[in-house]
Amino acid sequence: MDAFEVQRDIVHYLEIHDMLVQWLSDQWLPKFKLQKAQTYRKIMREFAKLEIANSQRLGNMWGRVLTHHKN
């Protein structure tokens, strides 16, 4: 393999690299970001539901404590 062939191979590898980077940034990355954002929203929604339920249980418990001590 002579220097010209090596140089030509390097140019082709760089072209392939540029095409892959372009494809990843145009096609794959937006889909990936959308999927991660949707997953994050689902997790946060469930976390908020758990926090609300926990707060309600905590309020009920303290209400029972106060009722118990009033008697």
PyMOL CGO cylinders between C-alpha atoms (Angstrom):
from pymol import cmd
from pymol.cgo import CYLINDER

trace = [
    CYLINDER, 0.00, 0.00, 0.00, 1.55, 3.27, -1.03, 0.3, 1, 1, 1, 1, 1, 1,
    CYLINDER, 1.55, 3.27, -1.03, 1.20, 6.70, 0.55, 0.3, 1, 1, 1, 1, 1, 1,
    CYLINDER, 1.20, 6.70, 0.55, -1.45, 7.77, -1.95, 0.3, 1, 1, 1, 1, 1, 1,
    CYLINDER, -1.45, 7.77, -1.95, -3.73, 4.85, -1.04, 0.3, 1, 1, 1, 1, 1, 1,
    CYLINDER, -3.73, 4.85, -1.04, -3.27, 5.54, 2.67, 0.3, 1, 1, 1, 1, 1, 1,
    CYLINDER, -3.27, 5.54, 2.67, -4.12, 9.19, 2.14, 0.3, 1, 1, 1, 1, 1, 1,
    CYLINDER, -4.12, 9.19, 2.14, -7.19, 8.24, 0.07, 0.3, 1, 1, 1, 1, 1, 1,
    CYLINDER, -7.19, 8.24, 0.07, -8.34, 5.83, 2.82, 0.3, 1, 1, 1, 1, 1, 1,
    CYLINDER, -8.34, 5.83, 2.82, -7.95, 8.57, 5.43, 0.3, 1, 1, 1, 1, 1, 1,
    CYLINDER, -7.95, 8.57, 5.43, -10.03, 10.94, 3.32, 0.3, 1, 1, 1, 1, 1, 1,
    CYLINDER, -10.03, 10.94, 3.32, -12.73, 8.27, 2.96, 0.3, 1, 1, 1, 1, 1, 1,
    CYLINDER, -12.73, 8.27, 2.96, -12.72, 7.58, 6.71, 0.3, 1, 1, 1, 1, 1, 1,
    CYLINDER, -12.72, 7.58, 6.71, -13.09, 11.28, 7.40, 0.3, 1, 1, 1, 1, 1, 1,
    CYLINDER, -13.09, 11.28, 7.40, -16.00, 11.50, 4.96, 0.3, 1, 1, 1, 1, 1, 1,
    CYLINDER, -16.00, 11.50, 4.96, -17.68, 8.53, 6.65, 0.3, 1, 1, 1, 1, 1, 1,
    CYLINDER, -17.68, 8.53, 6.65, -17.05, 10.14, 10.03, 0.3, 1, 1, 1, 1, 1, 1,
    CYLINDER, -17.05, 10.14, 10.03, -18.64, 13.40, 8.88, 0.3, 1, 1, 1, 1, 1, 1,
    CYLINDER, -18.64, 13.40, 8.88, -21.65, 11.56, 7.48, 0.3, 1, 1, 1, 1, 1, 1,
    CYLINDER, -21.65, 11.56, 7.48, -22.11, 9.62, 10.73, 0.3, 1, 1, 1, 1, 1, 1,
    CYLINDER, -22.11, 9.62, 10.73, -21.84, 12.77, 12.82, 0.3, 1, 1, 1, 1, 1, 1,
    CYLINDER, -21.84, 12.77, 12.82, -24.41, 14.47, 10.58, 0.3, 1, 1, 1, 1, 1, 1,
    CYLINDER, -24.41, 14.47, 10.58, -26.78, 11.50, 10.75, 0.3, 1, 1, 1, 1, 1, 1,
    CYLINDER, -26.78, 11.50, 10.75, -26.44, 11.22, 14.52, 0.3, 1, 1, 1, 1, 1, 1,
    CYLINDER, -26.44, 11.22, 14.52, -27.13, 14.91, 15.04, 0.3, 1, 1, 1, 1, 1, 1,
    CYLINDER, -27.13, 14.91, 15.04, -30.06, 14.98, 12.59, 0.3, 1, 1, 1, 1, 1, 1,
    CYLINDER, -30.06, 14.98, 12.59, -31.75, 11.64, 13.20, 0.3, 1, 1, 1, 1, 1, 1,
    CYLINDER, -31.75, 11.64, 13.20, -30.68, 9.77, 16.28, 0.3, 1, 1, 1, 1, 1, 1,
    CYLINDER, -30.68, 9.77, 16.28, -29.96, 12.49, 18.83, 0.3, 1, 1, 1, 1, 1, 1,
    CYLINDER, -29.96, 12.49, 18.83, -33.38, 14.23, 18.63, 0.3, 1, 1, 1, 1, 1, 1,
    CYLINDER, -33.38, 14.23, 18.63, -35.15, 10.87, 19.07, 0.3, 1, 1, 1, 1, 1, 1,
    CYLINDER, -35.15, 10.87, 19.07, -32.89, 10.01, 21.98, 0.3, 1, 1, 1, 1, 1, 1,
    CYLINDER, -32.89, 10.01, 21.98, -33.49, 13.37, 23.67, 0.3, 1, 1, 1, 1, 1, 1,
    CYLINDER, -33.49, 13.37, 23.67, -37.26, 13.09, 23.18, 0.3, 1, 1, 1, 1, 1, 1,
    CYLINDER, -37.26, 13.09, 23.18, -37.32, 9.59, 24.66, 0.3, 1, 1, 1, 1, 1, 1,
    CYLINDER, -37.32, 9.59, 24.66, -35.25, 10.68, 27.68, 0.3, 1, 1, 1, 1, 1, 1,
    CYLINDER, -35.25, 10.68, 27.68, -37.45, 13.74, 28.22, 0.3, 1, 1, 1, 1, 1, 1,
    CYLINDER, -37.45, 13.74, 28.22, -40.59, 11.59, 28.12, 0.3, 1, 1, 1, 1, 1, 1,
    CYLINDER, -40.59, 11.59, 28.12, -39.09, 9.11, 30.57, 0.3, 1, 1, 1, 1, 1, 1,
    CYLINDER, -39.09, 9.11, 30.57, -38.06, 11.97, 32.88, 0.3, 1, 1, 1, 1, 1, 1,
    CYLINDER, -38.06, 11.97, 32.88, -41.58, 13.44, 32.79, 0.3, 1, 1, 1, 1, 1, 1,
    CYLINDER, -41.58, 13.44, 32.79, -43.09, 10.04, 33.67, 0.3, 1, 1, 1, 1, 1, 1,
    CYLINDER, -43.09, 10.04, 33.67, -40.68, 9.60, 36.58, 0.3, 1, 1, 1, 1, 1, 1,
    CYLINDER, -40.68, 9.60, 36.58, -41.36, 13.11, 37.89, 0.3, 1, 1, 1, 1, 1, 1,
    CYLINDER, -41.36, 13.11, 37.89, -45.13, 12.65, 37.55, 0.3, 1, 1, 1, 1, 1, 1,
    CYLINDER, -45.13, 12.65, 37.55, -45.00, 9.42, 39.57, 0.3, 1, 1, 1, 1, 1, 1,
    CYLINDER, -45.00, 9.42, 39.57, -42.70, 11.03, 42.13, 0.3, 1, 1, 1, 1, 1, 1,
    CYLINDER, -42.70, 11.03, 42.13, -45.14, 13.93, 42.54, 0.3, 1, 1, 1, 1, 1, 1,
    CYLINDER, -45.14, 13.93, 42.54, -48.03, 11.48, 43.04, 0.3, 1, 1, 1, 1, 1, 1,
    CYLINDER, -48.03, 11.48, 43.04, -46.06, 9.64, 45.71, 0.3, 1, 1, 1, 1, 1, 1,
    CYLINDER, -46.06, 9.64, 45.71, -45.17, 12.91, 47.45, 0.3, 1, 1, 1, 1, 1, 1,
    CYLINDER, -45.17, 12.91, 47.45, -48.81, 14.02, 47.46, 0.3, 1, 1, 1, 1, 1, 1,
    CYLINDER, -48.81, 14.02, 47.46, -49.94, 10.67, 48.87, 0.3, 1, 1, 1, 1, 1, 1,
    CYLINDER, -49.94, 10.67, 48.87, -47.19, 10.79, 51.49, 0.3, 1, 1, 1, 1, 1, 1,
    CYLINDER, -47.19, 10.79, 51.49, -48.16, 14.32, 52.52, 0.3, 1, 1, 1, 1, 1, 1,
    CYLINDER, -48.16, 14.32, 52.52, -51.79, 13.28, 52.87, 0.3, 1, 1, 1, 1, 1, 1,
    CYLINDER, -51.79, 13.28, 52.87, -50.83, 10.30, 55.03, 0.3, 1, 1, 1, 1, 1, 1,
    CYLINDER, -50.83, 10.30, 55.03, -48.59, 12.50, 57.15, 0.3, 1, 1, 1, 1, 1, 1,
    CYLINDER, -48.59, 12.50, 57.15, -51.39, 15.04, 57.62, 0.3, 1, 1, 1, 1, 1, 1,
    CYLINDER, -51.39, 15.04, 57.62, -53.80, 12.27, 58.60, 0.3, 1, 1, 1, 1, 1, 1,
    CYLINDER, -53.80, 12.27, 58.60, -51.31, 10.85, 61.09, 0.3, 1, 1, 1, 1, 1, 1,
    CYLINDER, -51.31, 10.85, 61.09, -50.75, 14.24, 62.77, 0.3, 1, 1, 1, 1, 1, 1,
    CYLINDER, -50.75, 14.24, 62.77, -54.51, 14.82, 62.81, 0.3, 1, 1, 1, 1, 1, 1,
    CYLINDER, -54.51, 14.82, 62.81, -54.95, 11.55, 64.70, 0.3, 1, 1, 1, 1, 1, 1,
    CYLINDER, -54.95, 11.55, 64.70, -52.12, 12.49, 67.10, 0.3, 1, 1, 1, 1, 1, 1,
    CYLINDER, -52.12, 12.49, 67.10, -53.76, 15.84, 67.85, 0.3, 1, 1, 1, 1, 1, 1,
    CYLINDER, -53.76, 15.84, 67.85, -57.18, 14.20, 68.27, 0.3, 1, 1, 1, 1, 1, 1,
    CYLINDER, -57.18, 14.20, 68.27, -55.70, 11.62, 70.63, 0.3, 1, 1, 1, 1, 1, 1,
    CYLINDER, -55.70, 11.62, 70.63, -54.04, 14.27, 72.80, 0.3, 1, 1, 1, 1, 1, 1,
    CYLINDER, -54.04, 14.27, 72.80, -57.18, 16.41, 72.99, 0.3, 1, 1, 1, 1, 1, 1,
    CYLINDER, -57.18, 16.41, 72.99, -59.02, 13.55, 74.68, 0.3, 1, 1, 1, 1, 1, 1,
]
cmd.load_cgo(trace, "trace")
